[in-house]
Amino acid sequence: MLTGQETGEIWFAYDGECPICTYAAHALRIREHVGQLHLVDARVDKEHPLIQRINAERLDLDEGMVIQFGDQLYHGAEALQVMALLGSRYGWFNRANALLFRSPRLAKLAYPLMRGTRNLLIRMLGVAPIDNLKTR
């Protein structure tokens, strides 16, 4: 995982049709000394190099968000923990995220519930899955 010495560009692939995912993506603030955060809506930016890499590595965006930090991709619970470790402590969302998910164990336990909530919300809104791994 992270050593605390890393800096650089952070790319966050999220589901732009999910209100929770969109809020999290836009509320996340990265500590200034770490680097700059770039958001990629997986539904809109299907040809973005990050989405293409996610597809090539067979990471299912319906099963979890993805963060790229440096050359490493983090998916699902690992991405949640990376968000907690890199996030600033500014704002209630970032403080809560850091407090709750710095622990790999807690992130791993909480993520399936969060993913399930996201999937239920998407279905209730009548939105189709991202299906980024569907063969074209």
C-alpha positions in Angstrom: 0.0 0.0 0.0 1.2 3.6 0.5 4.3 4.6 2.4 3.3 8.2 3.0 6.1 9.5 0.8 4.2 9.4 -2.5 3.3 12.5 -4.5 1.9 12.9 -8.0 -1.2 12.9 -10.1 -4.3 11.1 -8.7 -6.9 9.9 -11.1 -10.4 8.9 -9.8 -12.7 6.9 -12.0 -16.3 7.0 -10.7 -19.9 6.5 -11.8 -21.3 9.9 -12.9 -24.9 8.6 -12.8 -24.6 7.6 -9.1 -25.4 10.6 -6.9 -23.4 9.1 -4.0 -20.3 8.5 -6.2 -20.6 11.9 -7.8 -20.8 13.6 -4.4 -17.8 11.6 -3.1 -15.8 12.4 -6.2 -16.4 16.1 -6.0 -16.2 16.3 -2.2 -12.8 14.5 -2.0 -10.0 16.9 -1.4 -6.4 15.6 -1.7 -3.7 17.1 0.6 -1.9 19.8 -1.3 1.6 18.2 -0.9 0.4 14.9 -2.4 -0.7 16.1 -5.8 -3.6 17.0 -8.0 -6.8 15.1 -8.3 -8.4 14.4 -11.7 -11.9 13.1 -12.0 -13.0 10.7 -14.8 -16.7 9.9 -15.2 -16.6 6.3 -16.4 -19.9 6.7 -18.2 -19.0 9.9 -20.2 -15.2 9.4 -20.7 -15.3 5.8 -22.0 -12.3 6.4 -24.3 -10.2 8.1 -21.6 -6.8 6.4 -21.2 -7.6 5.6 -17.5 -10.8 3.8 -18.5 -9.0 2.0 -21.2 -6.4 0.8 -18.7 -9.0 -0.2 -16.2 -10.7 -2.3 -19.0 -7.4 -3.9 -20.0 -6.7 -4.9 -16.4 -10.3 -6.3 -16.2 -11.4 -4.1 -13.2 -15.2 -4.0 -13.1 -16.4 -0.5 -12.5 -19.8 -1.8 -11.4 -18.0 -3.6 -8.6 -15.9 -0.7 -7.4 -14.4 2.7 -8.1 -10.8 2.9 -9.2 -8.0 5.3 -8.2 -4.8 5.6 -10.1 -1.9 7.0 -8.0 1.4 6.9 -9.8 1.4 3.8 -11.9 -0.7 1.8 -9.5 -4.4 1.1 -9.8 -6.5 0.7 -6.6 -10.0 -0.9 -7.0 -12.9 -1.1 -4.6 -11.9 -1.2 -0.9 -8.3 -0.5 -1.7 -9.4 2.7 -3.5 -11.5 3.7 -0.5 -8.5 3.3 1.7 -6.2 5.3 -0.7 -8.8 8.1 -0.6 -8.7 8.1 3.2 -4.9 8.1 3.3 -4.4 10.9 0.6 -7.4 13.0 1.5 -7.1 16.3 3.3 -8.8 16.8 6.7 -10.8 19.8 5.3 -14.6 19.4 5.4 -16.8 16.8 7.1 -16.7 14.3 4.2 -12.9 14.2 4.2 -12.6 14.0 8.0 -15.1 11.2 8.2 -13.5 9.3 5.2 -10.1 9.5 6.9 -11.4 8.4 10.3 -13.5 5.5 9.0 -11.4 4.1 6.2 -7.7 4.5 7.0 -7.9 1.0 8.4 -7.7 -1.7 5.6 -9.9 -4.0 7.7 -12.7 -1.5 8.1 -12.5 -0.4 4.4 -12.7 -4.1 3.4 -15.7 -4.7 5.6 -17.6 -1.5 4.7 -17.0 -1.5 1.0 -19.5 -4.3 0.1 -22.2 -2.4 1.9 -21.3 0.8 0.1 -21.2 -0.9 -3.3 -24.6 -2.6 -2.6 -26.1 0.7 -1.7 -24.7 2.2 -4.9 -26.0 -0.7 -7.0 -29.5 -0.5 -5.4 -29.6 3.3 -6.0 -28.6 2.9 -9.6 -31.4 0.3 -10.1 -33.9 2.5 -8.4 -33.0 5.4 -10.7 -33.4 3.2 -13.7 -29.8 3.5 -14.7 -28.1 0.7 -16.5 -24.8 -0.8 -15.2 -21.6 0.7 -16.6 -20.7 -2.8 -18.1 -17.1 -1.6 -18.9 -15.9 -5.3 -19.2 -18.6 -6.2 -21.7 -16.9 -7.5 -24.9 -17.6 -5.1 -27.8 
